[in-house]
Amino acid sequence: MRYDYLVVGAGLFGATFAHEAREAGRSVLVVERRPHIAGNVYTEEVEGIQVHRYGAHIFHTNNAQVWAFVNRFATFNRYTNSPIAVYKGEVYNLPFNMNTFYQMWGTSTPEEARREIDRQVKEAGIVSPRNLEEHALASVGRDIYEKLVKGYTAKQWGKPCDELPAFLIKRLPVRFTYDNNYFNDRFQGIPIGGYTQIAQKLLEGVEVRLGVDYTQHRDELRGLAGKVIYTGMIDQYFGNRFGPLEYRSLKFETTVLDVENYQGNAVVNYTEADVPYTRIIEHKHFDPGSHTGDAARPKTVVTKEYPASWQSGVEAYYPMNNERNDALFLKYHELVRQEEGIVFGGRLGSYKYLNMDQTMEEALALAEKELAGA
Ligand code: FAD
């Protein structure tokens, strides 16, 4: 065996594990099928602006240990995510808060806003919601549902809300303060200079082979290491033996525009069903002041995000955690027990949506367990 560990995937999970293993004196080889490291948090510079190639990524966490850990690899700015929603030309603040209620109804006190929501919830008259639409109507009433939830959620999941399970939006946070901060976490920010440097620093001193798909070189790669840490799709690893798990995909359309400021905010959601994309990201606003472009040649970079159906061969972004898929995942997970020397992790290996902080937390926990002793 030439390596103690073979890590499949150079995303945040794989890179964090590889870093810890190397620090613990183990030898590690990382293989990554894409031509770059960092997985979905990959950012690259375009016109002096850090572009989030796989969708907007905002780091937020309540975990002080993870926050301290990630700050070893980048300096974070104090970006606060405050998305804007556009519905048929009307502009609203998100998440639903006193600003939104004022824009929607002209209410200016928490009591007035609460009364209007209660009135609409009562009018909907739903006691036991059977689907996402009923769940939303029973939580926030008709106006917020129709203007800010219905079209956006249907686009996201590719189905009308009355055909979607309620659990997809378990919580529709309603805030009775004038607070546009999307996240409740204690720590939040964007790494100045982008996310790729974090993966780069995590992988310092580790051998990384890019453009290598494990499933196509399984025989030669498996023999190289004592243990495999696999962050790719678990169903694909087992040759889709029980049938494929389902995912949701995305398409990104990125354009450089000759304007200084296109939309005045990093994230603008388009909540009506007729607009095919869910949001437009204007990347420079993730790090205000960092763009040192030529004043005579103003530039900005925007990305339209289109939800897309998933089939084999297309990038899988979101696991579809419904009853059918979760049961199927458990069947695959049973196979892992029968396999020697492999651990599955990360969002694809564990078939669950993980934020970046959770990904790092899980990778650090695995490293602690794996590398303890010996
Ligand atoms: P990945 O980043 O997917 O890395 C896995 C890597 O493995 C990939 O690079 C892949 O190419 C590689 N791989 C897979 N199979 C193979 C194979 N067979 N051989 C070789 N290589 C392979 N989190 C937040 O905290 N805040 C946000 O704002 C946020 N926004 C998001 C927006 C979008 C659109 C998406 C999709 C996710 C967002 N996330 C966000 C979640 C974040 O992207 C994940 O937490 C993180 O990327 C998970 O890291 P990972 O290593 O598990 O997976």
Residues whose N, C-alpha, C, O or C-beta is under 5 A from the ligand:
A	BS01	FAD	V8 G9 A10 G11 L12 F13 G14 V31 E32 R33 R34 A38 G39 N40 V41 Y54 G55 A56 H57 I58 F59 H60 V212 D213 Y214 T215 T231 G232 M233 Y317 G346 R347 L348 L354 N355 M356 D357 T359
